[in-house]
């Protein structure tokens, strides 16, 4: 049950981040603006961190 919840939370966060990326790239192509590129890099790091932390949290909640 906790694993399902953590995956749903992860999907929600990814969807929100994608929305932010789309909003920024719609205003100006991200590869032409440093701000957009920085946000994309930060977003990728955040996704990686969440992907590594959430299974750990789910595992701890199980035990």
N, C-alpha and C positions, 0 to 999 in steps of 0.2 A: 504493500500500500504506500509506504513512504517513498519507495523507488519511483512509483507511478507519479506521485506528487512532485518529486524533484525533477522528473523528466518534463512534466507539464509546465513547471516553473521555468525550466531551461528553454523550452520552446517559446514560451511567452516573452522571455528576455530577448531571444534571438529575433522574434517578430518585431519587437519594439526597436531593436538596433537596426534592423533592415529598413524599417519605416524612416528612421533618422537618416540613414544613408541615402535612401531614395529622395527624401526632402532636400538634402544637401546637394546631391548630384543633379536634381532637377533645376535648382537655382543657377548652378554653374558646374561644368564637368569637373569631377574631383581631381583628375590628373593635371588640371591646369591651376588649381588652387592649392596652396600649401595647407590651408586650414582643413579642407576636405580630405587630403591625404593623411594628415595627422589624425583626424577623427577616425578614418578607416583603419589605420594601424592600431590605434587605441582600442577600437571596437573588436578587432581580431584578437588582440591580447586579452581583452575582457572575456570574449567567448571561450578562449583556450583556458583561462583561469577558472571560469564557471564550470566548464566541462571536466576539469580535473578535481575541483572541490566538491561539486554536487554528489557524485557517486560516493565519495568519502563520507559526507554528511549522512547520506542515505544508509550507508553501511553501519555508521555509528548509531543511528536511530534504531536499526534492526537489533543490535546487540544490547 
